[in-house]
Amino acid sequence: MTEIEVKVRVDDLAAVKEKLLAMGAAVFKERHFEENTLYDFRDRRLAGRREALRIRRVGRKAFLTFKGTPQKSRKFKIRTEYETEVRDGRSLVRILQSLGMIEVFRYEKHRTVLRKGTLLVCLDETRLGGFVEFEGEREKIARTARALGMSKKDWITKSYPALYREAEPGA
């Protein structure tokens, strides 16, 4: 599957949520806590290719996600993404470790997910502040962001780990 997304840093996620609801969006997943852990080989070969392997924990559920090398795009982050739910997150960690992989980065957030047609809009509360993440078709992302008063110059295509490393060197 191809993922197309952008993020926008915002000060007031509640106001964005209200605007989205007024525009016809619906809450798809209520606010929840997520723990995200990235794995790589000791030689960092995935990072060298700008790929990522992540385990996301949400409550008792675990999801394994592979994100491919981003495609060239000036305004959007576009990459192949495969994700599957895993029954036993602890065993998954043991499998990855047995393959020689190590934990390279961990971050947490609270996330609320809204849906407007085929567009997903995630309201993320992180240690770095609030972010709105749009995922879907380019035109729908642009139209919805514009309707929320967000300019393309505000769009962020960096991953959360990249944003954390910029804000917290050594993270």
One Martini backbone bead per residue (centre of mass of N, CA, C, O) as a GRO file, in nm:
protein
  171
    1MET     BB    1   0.099   0.034   0.018
    2THR     BB    2   0.032   0.378  -0.019
    3GLU     BB    3   0.164   0.656   0.152
    4ILE     BB    4   0.006   0.978   0.218
    5GLU     BB    5   0.167   1.261   0.388
    6VAL     BB    6   0.112   1.513   0.653
    7LYS     BB    7   0.224   1.769   0.873
    8VAL     BB    8   0.102   1.986   1.151
    9ARG     BB    9   0.168   2.231   1.361
   10VAL     BB   10  -0.016   2.281   1.674
   11ASP     BB   11  -0.181   2.439   1.954
   12ASP     BB   12  -0.507   2.347   1.888
   13LEU     BB   13  -0.665   2.051   1.872
   14ALA     BB   14  -0.958   2.112   1.954
   15ALA     BB   15  -1.016   2.315   1.727
   16VAL     BB   16  -0.963   2.120   1.495
   17LYS     BB   17  -1.176   1.916   1.568
   18GLU     BB   18  -1.422   2.102   1.544
   19LYS     BB   19  -1.382   2.173   1.246
   20LEU     BB   20  -1.396   1.886   1.136
   21LEU     BB   21  -1.681   1.822   1.237
   22ALA     BB   22  -1.813   2.065   1.078
   23MET     BB   23  -1.704   1.925   0.795
   24GLY     BB   24  -1.788   1.595   0.850
   25ALA     BB   25  -1.629   1.459   1.041
   26ALA     BB   26  -1.527   1.155   1.214
   27VAL     BB   27  -1.483   0.954   1.468
   28PHE     BB   28  -1.277   0.661   1.461
   29LYS     BB   29  -1.067   0.716   1.710
   30GLU     BB   30  -1.017   0.752   2.008
   31ARG     BB   31  -0.837   0.848   2.245
   32HIS     BB   32  -0.492   0.726   2.257
   33PHE     BB   33  -0.224   0.521   2.338
   34GLU     BB   34   0.119   0.524   2.206
   35GLU     BB   35   0.381   0.290   2.125
   36ASN     BB   36   0.694   0.349   1.955
   37THR     BB   37   0.918   0.109   1.789
   38LEU     BB   38   1.235   0.096   1.654
   39TYR     BB   39   1.403  -0.116   1.414
   40ASP     BB   40   1.739  -0.251   1.365
   41PHE     BB   41   2.035  -0.298   1.262
   42ARG     BB   42   2.349  -0.239   1.369
   43ASP     BB   43   2.419  -0.104   1.074
   44ARG     BB   44   2.163   0.063   0.976
   45ARG     BB   45   2.026  -0.024   0.695
   46LEU     BB   46   1.746   0.102   0.703
   47ALA     BB   47   1.830   0.396   0.750
   48GLY     BB   48   2.011   0.410   0.492
   49ARG     BB   49   1.725   0.367   0.318
   50ARG     BB   50   1.481   0.504   0.469
   51GLU     BB   51   1.372   0.288   0.658
   52ALA     BB   52   1.107   0.109   0.855
   53LEU     BB   53   1.064  -0.062   1.177
   54ARG     BB   54   0.755  -0.111   1.358
   55ILE     BB   55   0.623  -0.101   1.689
   56ARG     BB   56   0.282  -0.080   1.786
   57ARG     BB   57   0.122   0.019   2.087
   58VAL     BB   58  -0.231  -0.057   2.175
   59GLY     BB   59  -0.256  -0.157   2.446
   60ARG     BB   60  -0.281  -0.504   2.369
   61LYS     BB   61  -0.187  -0.416   2.098
   62ALA     BB   62   0.000  -0.508   1.795
   63PHE     BB   63   0.210  -0.349   1.537
   64LEU     BB   64   0.352  -0.414   1.222
   65THR     BB   65   0.580  -0.189   1.042
   66PHE     BB   66   0.658  -0.107   0.705
   67LYS     BB   67   0.882   0.144   0.563
   68GLY     BB   68   0.971   0.282   0.289
   69THR     BB   69   1.117   0.460   0.070
   70PRO     BB   70   1.093   0.767  -0.014
   71GLN     BB   71   0.956   0.959  -0.237
   72LYS     BB   72   0.962   1.201  -0.459
   73SER     BB   73   0.863   1.508  -0.284
   74ARG     BB   74   0.789   1.838  -0.194
   75LYS     BB   75   0.500   1.800  -0.004
   76PHE     BB   76   0.514   1.483   0.033
   77LYS     BB   77   0.480   1.177   0.196
   78ILE     BB   78   0.598   0.889   0.010
   79ARG     BB   79   0.516   0.541   0.084
   80THR     BB   80   0.559   0.231   0.161
   81GLU     BB   81   0.307   0.026   0.343
   82TYR     BB   82   0.314  -0.226   0.603
   83GLU     BB   83   0.048  -0.382   0.805
   84THR     BB   84   0.018  -0.576   1.119
   85GLU     BB   85  -0.128  -0.769   1.337
   86VAL     BB   86  -0.018  -0.884   1.661
   87ARG     BB   87  -0.065  -1.109   1.911
   88ASP     BB   88   0.260  -1.114   2.014
   89GLY     BB   89   0.476  -0.873   2.103
   90ARG     BB   90   0.702  -1.024   2.258
   91SER     BB   91   0.768  -1.230   2.037
   92LEU     BB   92   0.842  -1.026   1.823
   93VAL     BB   93   1.088  -0.913   1.964
   94ARG     BB   94   1.241  -1.185   1.973
   95ILE     BB   95   1.258  -1.221   1.672
   96LEU     BB   96   1.414  -0.964   1.603
   97GLN     BB   97   1.655  -1.030   1.788
   98SER     BB   98   1.723  -1.305   1.645
   99LEU     BB   99   1.788  -1.131   1.370
  100GLY     BB  100   1.964  -0.870   1.492
  101MET     BB  101   1.783  -0.670   1.624
  102ILE     BB  102   1.731  -0.328   1.739
  103GLU     BB  103   1.667  -0.076   1.937
  104VAL     BB  104   1.657   0.283   1.822
  105PHE     BB  105   1.354   0.389   1.891
  106ARG     BB  106   1.131   0.592   2.110
  107TYR     BB  107   0.775   0.679   2.112
  108GLU     BB  108   0.505   0.891   2.224
  109LYS     BB  109   0.134   0.906   2.211
  110HIS     BB  110  -0.158   1.078   2.150
  111ARG     BB  111  -0.455   0.963   1.964
  112THR     BB  112  -0.679   1.098   1.718
  113VAL     BB  113  -0.925   0.971   1.485
  114LEU     BB  114  -1.029   1.092   1.173
  115ARG     BB  115  -1.299   1.093   0.921
  116LYS     BB  116  -1.307   1.201   0.563
  117GLY     BB  117  -1.385   0.966   0.409
  118THR     BB  118  -1.059   0.876   0.295
  119LEU     BB  119  -0.963   1.065   0.514
  120LEU     BB  120  -0.707   1.092   0.750
  121VAL     BB  121  -0.708   1.239   1.089
  122CYS     BB  122  -0.448   1.313   1.313
  123LEU     BB  123  -0.431   1.374   1.667
  124ASP     BB  124  -0.122   1.472   1.812
  125GLU     BB  125   0.032   1.404   2.130
  126THR     BB  126   0.343   1.535   2.222
  127ARG     BB  127   0.643   1.641   2.347
  128LEU     BB  128   0.648   1.860   2.096
  129GLY     BB  129   0.336   1.857   2.060
  130GLY     BB  130   0.109   1.942   1.820
  131PHE     BB  131  -0.045   1.730   1.560
  132VAL     BB  132  -0.138   1.708   1.219
  133GLU     BB  133  -0.236   1.416   1.034
  134PHE     BB  134  -0.238   1.347   0.693
  135GLU     BB  135  -0.419   1.074   0.514
  136GLY     BB  136  -0.407   1.042   0.152
  137GLU     BB  137  -0.505   1.227  -0.085
  138ARG     BB  138  -0.369   1.505  -0.203
  139GLU     BB  139  -0.625   1.679  -0.253
  140LYS     BB  140  -0.756   1.626   0.027
  141ILE     BB  141  -0.534   1.738   0.194
  142ALA     BB  142  -0.524   2.024   0.076
  143ARG     BB  143  -0.822   2.102   0.120
  144THR     BB  144  -0.836   2.057   0.429
  145ALA     BB  145  -0.603   2.233   0.518
  146ARG     BB  146  -0.713   2.493   0.395
  147ALA     BB  147  -0.987   2.491   0.560
  148LEU     BB  148  -0.799   2.513   0.834
  149GLY     BB  149  -0.561   2.731   0.762
  150MET     BB  150  -0.333   2.563   0.611
  151SER     BB  151  -0.026   2.589   0.487
  152LYS     BB  152   0.220   2.454   0.290
  153LYS     BB  153   0.453   2.583   0.465
  154ASP     BB  154   0.357   2.393   0.724
  155TRP     BB  155   0.452   2.142   0.612
  156ILE     BB  156   0.539   1.805   0.713
  157THR     BB  157   0.765   1.517   0.618
  158LYS     BB  158   0.862   1.427   0.872
  159SER     BB  159   0.932   1.226   1.111
  160TYR     BB  160   0.921   1.180   1.438
  161PRO     BB  161   1.215   1.097   1.483
  162ALA     BB  162   1.331   1.346   1.335
  163LEU     BB  163   1.202   1.560   1.519
  164TYR     BB  164   1.335   1.462   1.781
  165ARG     BB  165   1.633   1.488   1.690
  166GLU     BB  166   1.618   1.795   1.647
  167ALA     BB  167   1.507   1.873   1.942
  168GLU     BB  168   1.686   1.605   2.065
  169PRO     BB  169   1.982   1.564   2.083
  170GLY     BB  170   2.050   1.213   2.121
  171ALA     BB  171   1.764   1.056   2.076
   0.00000   0.00000   0.00000
